[in-house]
Amino acid sequence: MGSGVRTLRIAAVSAGLALTLGATAAPATAHTQRSTATTPARTAAAPAPTGLAYTYDAAGQTVTVTWNPQDPADTLTRNYRPGLCGPTPQDPCFVAPHVILGTSYSFKKAPGTAPAYIKIYAETATHTLTGSQTLTVTV
């Protein structure tokens, strides 16, 4: 086995970057191009939803979570998204992909199962999310 040095060389190609792996005597050269794009300014977050409560329909095994309507002065909130957290209230939440335009969210839950930990997230036009307090659902 030789002790040859392998150099990764990056060359600009019209369709993108080409990578070449192999022994070479010349150092790798590439023209770096600075981005002219600017970093978008941070936008204000929407206020977190408040007043979370739930009801349970035993016949349909359906939990309905409700929260206070959007304050008329809130010009940032565009919609809401539910977040399912767990297995404890301190664990991260999975934000669901579906959008809620009203003030309620329903899901199925069998009686006697482990508690569900729910957050409701207010979403802005720039997709910034602000989560509510965690609601513990036990049935």
FIKE-604939 format. One record per atom (N, C-alpha, C): residue in one letter; x, y, z. Coordinates in steps of 0.02 Angstrom, whole numbers, plus 50000, padded with zeros to 5 digits. Example, Ala and Ser with C-alpha at 12.3 -4.5 7.8 and 13.67 -1.06 7.14 Angstrom:
2
A506604971650390 A506154977550390 A506604983550390 S506424988850354 S506844994750357 S506455000250394 
***
This chain:
139
M500424994150000 M500005000050000 M500445006250000 G500305010749958 G500705016849954 G500445022050003 S500845027050014 S500645032350059 S500455038550019 G500155037449961 G499965042949918 G499415047149951 V499405053349936 V498915058049964 V498365058849912 R497755058349936 R497185059449891 R496905066349906 T496745069949854 T496485076649862 T495805076949828 L495335080049860 L494675081049832 L494695087749795 R494555087549732 R494585093549691 R493885095249669 I493685101549677 I493025103849657 I493115108449597 A492765106949543 A492815110949483 A492125113449464 A492085119649444 A491445122349423 A491255119549355 V490645117549348 V490375114849286 V489735118649272 S489555119549210 S488975123649193 S488335121049225 A488285114649236 A487675111849265 A487715111349341 G488265113249371 G488335112749444 G489055111549462 L489165107849515 L489835106249538 L490005099049521 A490625097949500 A490865091249487 A491395089649539 L491365083949570 L491865081849619 L492315076749588 T492965077649598 T493455072949571 T493875070449629 L493955063949635 L494365061149688 L494945057549655 G495545059349676 G496115056049647 G496755059749665 A497315056749649 A497955059849664 A498055065749618 T498275071149646 T498405077049605 T498965081149637 A499355084349597 A499915088249623 A499715095349638 A499205097849604 A498995104749613 A498465105249667 P498465110549705 P497945111349756 P497265112549722 A496735110749759 A496065111849733 A495925119249728 T495615121149673 T495425128149665 T494705128449643 A494365133149668 A493675134249647 A493535141649658 H493135144349615 H492935151249622 H492335151449669 T492405155049722 T491835155649768 T491435161649746 Q490795160849751 Q490345166249732 Q489955168249794 R489985174449811 R489615176749869 R488885177649851 S488465175649898 S487755176349887 S487555183649891 T487155185849845 T486905192649847 T486235193049882 A485975187149901 A485335186949937 A485445189350008 T484965192850033 T485015195250102 T484605190550147 T484795190250209 T484425186150257 T483785189850272 P483215186250270 P482585189650283 P482555192050355 A482245197650365 A482175200450432 A481715195950473 R481865195450537 R481435191550582 R480765195050588 T480255191150587 T479585193950593 T479325192750664 A478855196650684 A478555195850749 A478155189450752 A478145186350810 A477775180150820 A477045181850837 A476615177450817 A475905178250834 A475815176650908 P475295179450939 P475175177751010 P474955170451016 A475165167251070 A474985160251083 A474235159751096 P473925154451070 P473215153351085 P473115152351161 T472555154751185 T472395154351256 T471715151151266 G471575149351329 G470925146651347 G470795139651322 L471305135551316 L471215128651292 L470785124651341 A470315120951313 A469885116451351 A469695110751304 Y469415105351333 Y469195099951289 Y468555096851316 T468195093751269 T467605089751286 T467705082851255 Y467355077951283 Y467425071051258 Y466735068251242 D466665065751182 D466055062351161 D466195054851166 A465925051651219 A466055044451231 A465775040151175 A465195041951148 A464895037851096 A465335037551033 G465625043151015 G466055043250955 G466795042850972 Q466955042351037 Q467645042351061 Q468045048051029 T467755054051032 T468055059851001 T468185065351052 V468795067751051 V468995073451092 V468965079751048 T468655085051074 T468645091351039 T468995096551083 V469545099151057 V469925104351092 V469695111051065 T469575115751110 T469365122551090 T469845127651122 W469865133551094 W470265139051122 W469915145551106 N470155150951138 N469855157551130 N469935159851058 P469435163751033 P469495166450965 P470085171450961 Q470295172550901 Q470845177250887 Q470635184250908 D471065187750943 D470935194650963 D470905198950901 P470415203550896 P470375207750837 P471015211850824 A471395213350877 A472015217150868 A472585212850842 D472495206250841 D473015201650817 D472995201450741 T473485204750710 T473515204950637 T474035199950610 L474345196150656 L474865191450635 L474625184350623 T474155181950664 T473925175050658 T473525174150594 R473735169250554 R473385167550492 R472965161250501 N473215156550542 N472855150250554 N473175146850614 Y472935140850629 Y473185136950685 Y473375130050661 R473805126750700 R473995119850687 R474015116150753 P473755109950755 P473805106150818 P474495103050826 G474705102350887 G475325098950903 G475195093350952 L475435087350935 L475355081550978 L476025080351013 C476015080651079 C476635080351119 C476655073651156 G477245072051180 G477255066251223 G477875062051214 P477925057051254 P477425053951297 P477315057451364 T477705062751379 T477575066751438 T477475073951416 P477195078151459 P477065085051438 P477715089051423 Q478285086651449 Q478915090251437 Q479245088351371 D479005083051339 D479305080751277 D479105085251219 P479495085151164 P479335089251106 P478665087451075 C478415092051037 C477775091151003 C477875090350928 F477465086150898 F477445085350826 F476885089850801 V477065094850760 V476565099450734 V476265096250672 A475605095350673 A475255092150618 A475255096550556 P475235093550497 P475265097450435 P474605100950417 H474045098850447 H473425101950425 H473295108550461 V472965112950425 V472835119750447 V472135120250476 I472075123950531 I471425125050562 I471265132550556 L470695134150529 L470505141150521 L470035143450577 G469735138850613 G469275140650667 G469605140250735 T469205138450786 T469455138150854 T469315131450887 S469335126150847 S469245119350876 S469605114250833 Y469785108750866 Y470135103250834 Y469895096850867 S469725091850827 S469465085450853 S469915079650832 F469945074650877 F470325068550862 F470015062850902 K470145056750879 K469885050650911 K470335048650969 K470015046351023 K470395043851081 K469965038851119 A470225032951127 A469855027651162 A469895028851237 P469365027351273 P469395028251346 P469895023451378 G470205025851432 G470675021651468 G471375021551439 T471495025151385 T472165025351355 T472595030651391 A473235030651377 A473695035551407 A473465042651391 P473625047351435 P473435054351421 P473735056751355 A473395061351325 A473655064751265 A473865071751286 Y474415074051260 Y474665080851275 Y474625084851210 I474235090151211 I474075093951151 I474285101251160 K474565104151107 K474675111251102 K474345113651039 I474115119851039 I473865122950979 I474355128550961 Y474555128650898 Y475045133550874 Y474715138650830 A474845145150844 A474635150550800 A475185151150747 E474985152050684 E475465152450629 E475385159150593 T475955162250577 T475955168450540 T476015167050465 A475985172350425 A476065171650353 A476765169150334 T477265170150377 T477935167750364 T478065160950397 H477535157650420 H477555150950449 H477915150750517 T477935156250552 T478185156450620 T477635153650665 L477825149050709 L477335145750753 L477445147950825 T476885149250860 T476905150750931 T476425145950965 G476685141851011 G476285136651043 G475935138951107 S475365136051119 S474985137251180 S475295133351238 Q474995134051296 Q475175129751351 Q474955122651333 T475255117651364 T475075110651349 T474425108951385 L473975105951348 L473335103551375 L473395096051384 T473245093551444 T473255086351458 T472535083751449 V472465078851405 V471805075851391 V471795068751419 T471355067651466 T471265060851495 T470535058851486 V470425052851464 V469735050351456 V469685043251483 
***
